[in-house]
């Protein structure tokens, strides 16, 4: 019996096998749709009328090339996307291909319908892509606070958005041959209002009940590792820089409210207003308190001071990584 090698490398393709199989199936469906559209267009060329057949054939070639390009782009972007979004994007482009083929080869009722259909096709592509983007962002908002209520609202809203897409696309495709009554557009407006309300519910619920992300401190503690530094190993204590002292090397400097050392006190000898003192020299006495005699002041003035011209040397720089 052969024992598996524990140090053998694990191939990431094994974990992504379901996603890869779904994506491969979607690409085969796209290839089948491309071939079927080409066959339908060829049959239409052979049995259809001869009006502007060269222009329609040229537009068909452009449509097929564009579909092949976006399919290749989706295949490259699929590993960075969720599996359902990659499949939905591929299905959206397949639907766009079929709609474009119908608009190109559908008999024209008026002589100026060629440019009108091109504009309508651009609007259809825009509606489909906006709906796909809406679903992607909406599911991200749902993941922040996923409850039975929000999940139910999300499902109903996505169904309403899909129904609104169908209600908007059908008039753009068949407005030459179909007359839509007033009640149809009333239904479109009603569905749009319900979809907008459902879209706004999830962000509002997130604002009220979703857990907030912890905010970072405005001022990091002195000596803490910078944000770009790698995180310490689990169980290891974070090493901080030593707290600076006065020129005597013993008395620690005061700490400002933001957690940084009071470097001004290093030069003046007195803490800044609001600084927390750790046994540092206090501020000079004021008022009627006892004053030092002249002999003590003369000795202090004539005593040698370290540094340059009687000033203390500059504080040491903290070690840099």
C-alpha positions in Angstrom: 0.0 0.0 0.0 1.4 3.3 -1.0 1.4 6.1 1.6 0.6 9.5 0.1 3.3 12.1 0.4 2.2 14.8 2.9 4.6 17.3 1.3 3.2 16.8 -2.2 1.9 20.1 -3.7 -1.8 20.6 -3.7 -3.2 21.7 -7.0 -5.7 24.5 -6.8 -7.5 23.2 -9.8 -9.0 20.4 -7.7 -10.9 22.9 -5.5 -12.1 24.9 -8.5 -13.3 21.8 -10.5 -17.0 22.5 -10.1 -16.5 26.1 -11.2 -14.4 25.1 -14.1 -16.9 22.5 -15.2 -19.8 25.0 -15.1 -17.7 27.6 -17.0 -16.7 25.0 -19.6 -20.4 24.1 -20.0 -21.3 27.7 -20.4 -18.6 28.2 -23.1 -19.9 25.2 -25.0 -23.4 26.7 -24.8 -22.0 29.9 -26.1 -20.3 28.1 -29.0 -23.6 26.2 -29.8 -25.5 29.5 -29.8 -22.9 31.0 -32.1 -23.2 28.1 -34.6 -27.0 28.1 -34.3 -27.2 31.8 -35.0 -24.9 31.5 -38.0 -27.0 28.6 -39.4 -30.3 30.6 -38.9 -28.8 33.6 -40.6 -27.6 31.5 -43.6 -31.0 29.9 -44.0 -32.6 33.4 -43.8 -30.2 34.6 -46.6 -31.1 31.7 -48.8 -34.9 31.8 -48.4 -35.5 35.4 -47.4 -36.0 38.5 -49.6 -33.1 40.1 -51.3 -33.5 43.6 -49.8 -30.3 44.9 -48.4 -28.9 41.4 -48.0 -25.2 42.5 -48.1 -25.7 45.0 -45.3 -27.4 42.5 -43.1 -24.7 39.9 -43.8 -22.0 42.5 -42.8 -23.9 43.3 -39.6 -24.3 39.6 -38.8 -20.5 39.1 -39.2 -19.9 42.0 -36.8 -22.3 40.6 -34.3 -20.8 37.2 -34.3 -17.2 38.6 -34.0 -18.3 40.8 -31.1 -20.0 37.9 -29.4 -16.9 35.8 -29.7 -14.8 38.6 -28.3 -17.0 39.1 -25.2 -17.2 35.4 -24.6 -13.4 35.1 -24.6 -13.2 38.1 -22.2 -15.8 36.5 -19.9 -13.8 33.3 -19.9 -10.7 35.2 -18.8 -12.5 37.1 -16.1 -14.4 34.1 -14.7 -11.8 32.9 -12.2 -12.1 36.4 -10.4 -15.9 36.2 -10.3 -18.4 34.1 -8.4 -19.6 31.0 -10.4 -23.2 32.2 -10.6 -22.1 35.7 -11.9 -19.9 34.1 -14.6 -22.8 32.0 -15.8 -25.3 34.9 -15.7 -22.9 37.1 -17.7 -22.4 34.4 -20.3 -26.2 33.8 -20.5 -26.8 37.6 -20.9 -24.4 37.7 -23.9 -26.1 34.7 -25.4 -29.4 36.4 -25.1 -27.9 39.6 -26.6 -26.6 37.5 -29.6 -30.1 36.0 -30.3 -31.8 39.4 -30.0 -29.3 41.0 -32.3 -29.8 38.3 -34.9 -33.6 38.8 -34.8 -33.3 42.5 -35.1 -30.9 42.2 -38.1 -33.0 39.7 -40.1 -36.5 40.6 -39.1 -38.3 42.1 -42.2 -38.3 45.8 -42.1 -41.7 47.5 -42.2 -40.3 51.0 -43.0 -37.3 52.1 -45.0 -35.6 53.9 -42.1 -35.9 51.1 -39.6 -32.3 50.0 -40.0 -30.8 52.9 -37.9 -33.7 52.7 -35.5 -33.1 49.0 -34.9 -29.4 49.7 -34.2 -30.3 52.3 -31.6 -32.8 49.9 -30.1 -30.2 47.1 -29.9 -27.8 49.4 -28.1 -30.6 50.2 -25.5 -31.3 46.5 -25.1 -27.6 45.8 -24.4 -27.5 48.6 -21.9 -30.7 47.3 -20.1 -29.3 43.8 -19.9 -25.9 44.9 -18.5 -27.4 47.3 -16.0 -29.7 44.5 -14.7 -26.7 42.2 -14.4 -24.7 44.9 -12.5 -27.8 45.5 -10.3 -28.0 41.9 -9.3 -24.2 41.7 -8.6 -24.3 44.7 -6.3 -27.5 43.7 -4.7 -26.2 40.3 -3.7 -23.2 41.9 -2.2 -25.4 44.1 0.0 -27.4 41.0 1.0 -24.3 39.2 2.2 -23.7 41.9 4.8 -26.8 41.0 6.7 -28.3 37.8 5.5 -31.6 36.9 7.3 -34.8 35.2 6.2 -36.4 38.5 5.8 -33.7 40.1 3.7 -33.3 36.9 1.6 -37.0 36.9 0.8 -36.9 40.6 -0.1 -33.8 40.0 -2.3 -35.5 37.1 -4.2 -38.7 39.1 -4.9 -36.7 42.1 -6.0 -34.5 40.1 -8.4 -37.7 38.5 -9.9 -39.2 42.0 -10.3 -36.0 43.3 -12.0 -36.0 40.4 -14.4 -39.7 41.0 -15.2 -38.9 44.7 -15.7 -36.1 43.8 -18.2 -38.5 41.6 -20.2 -41.2 44.3 -20.2 -38.7 46.9 -21.5 -37.0 44.7 -24.1 -40.2 43.4 -25.8 -41.4 46.9 -27.0 -37.9 47.7 -28.3 -37.9 44.5 -30.4 -41.4 44.4 -31.8 -42.7 48.0 -31.7 -43.0 47.9 -35.6 -45.5 45.1 -35.5 -47.2 45.3 -32.1 -49.2 48.1 -30.5 -48.9 48.1 -26.7 -52.0 49.5 -24.9 -51.9 51.9 -22.0 -52.3 49.2 -19.4 -49.0 47.7 -20.5 -47.1 50.8 -19.7 -48.9 51.1 -16.4 -47.7 47.7 -15.5 -44.2 48.6 -16.5 -44.3 51.6 -14.1 -45.8 49.6 -11.3 -43.1 46.9 -11.6 -40.4 49.6 -11.7 -41.6 51.2 -8.5 -41.8 47.8 -6.7 -38.3 46.9 -7.9 -36.9 50.3 -6.7 -38.5 49.8 -3.3 -37.0 46.3 -2.9 -33.6 47.6 -4.1 -33.7 50.3 -1.4 -34.8 48.0 1.5 -31.6 46.0 1.8 -29.2 49.0 2.1 -31.6 50.5 4.7 -31.7 47.3 6.7 -27.9 47.1 6.5 -27.6 50.7 7.9 -29.9 49.8 10.8 -28.9 46.3 11.8 -25.7 45.2 9.9 -22.6 44.9 12.1 -20.3 47.8 11.7 -16.7 47.4 10.7 -14.3 48.4 13.5 -12.6 51.7 12.9 -8.8 52.0 13.2 -7.4 54.4 15.9 -6.8 57.9 14.6 -3.3 57.9 16.2 -1.3 54.7 16.5 0.5 54.0 19.7 4.1 55.1 19.8 6.4 52.3 18.6 3.6 50.3 17.1 4.2 48.5 13.8 3.1 50.5 10.7 0.1 49.3 8.7 2.2 48.1 5.8 4.3 45.9 8.1 3.5 42.1 8.1 1.3 40.9 10.9 3.2 39.0 13.7 2.9 35.3 14.0 0.1 33.9 16.1 1.1 33.8 19.8 4.1 36.1 19.4 4.1 39.4 21.3 4.5 42.6 19.3 7.7 44.3 20.0 7.5 48.1 20.7 10.1 50.7 20.6 11.6 51.9 23.9 10.0 55.0 25.4 12.3 58.0 25.2 13.7 59.7 28.3 15.0 63.1 29.2 18.6 64.0 28.7 19.4 62.3 32.1 18.5 59.0 30.4 16.3 57.9 33.4 13.2 60.1 33.5 10.7 59.2 30.8 9.2 62.0 28.7 5.5 62.9 29.2 2.9 61.4 26.8 0.7 63.7 24.7 -3.1 62.9 24.4 -2.5 61.3 21.0 -0.1 58.7 22.6 3.2 60.2 21.2 6.1 61.4 23.3 6.3 65.1 24.3 9.5 66.0 22.4 9.0 69.7 23.3 9.5 68.8 26.9 12.9 67.2 26.0 14.2 70.6 24.9 12.5 72.9 27.4 12.6 70.5 30.4 8.9 71.1 31.2 5.8 69.1 30.0 3.5 70.6 27.4 -0.1 71.5 28.5 -2.3 68.4 28.7 0.6 65.9 28.6 0.6 63.0 31.0 3.7 63.1 33.2 5.6 60.0 34.4 7.7 61.5 37.1 9.2 64.2 34.8 10.3 67.6 36.2 7.3 69.8 37.1 6.6 73.2 35.7 8.6 76.1 37.2 7.1 77.5 40.4 5.0 80.7 40.0 3.7 83.2 42.6 5.0 83.5 46.1 6.6 80.0 46.3 10.3 79.6 47.5 12.8 80.8 45.0 16.4 79.5 44.6 19.1 81.8 45.9 21.6 83.6 43.7 24.5 81.4 44.5 22.6 78.3 43.3 21.6 80.1 40.1 25.3 81.1 39.5 26.5 77.6 40.0 23.8 76.3 37.6 24.8 78.9 35.0 28.5 78.1 35.2 28.1 74.3 35.4 29.0 72.6 32.1 26.0 71.3 30.1 26.2 68.5 27.6 25.3 69.2 24.1 25.9 72.3 21.9 26.2 75.7 23.6 24.4 74.6 26.7 21.4 73.0 24.9 20.7 69.3 25.4 21.6 67.1 22.5 18.8 66.2 20.0 16.7 63.1 21.0 17.8 59.8 19.4 15.8 58.7 16.3 13.7 55.6 16.7 15.1 52.6 14.9 13.8 52.2 11.4 12.8 48.9 9.7 
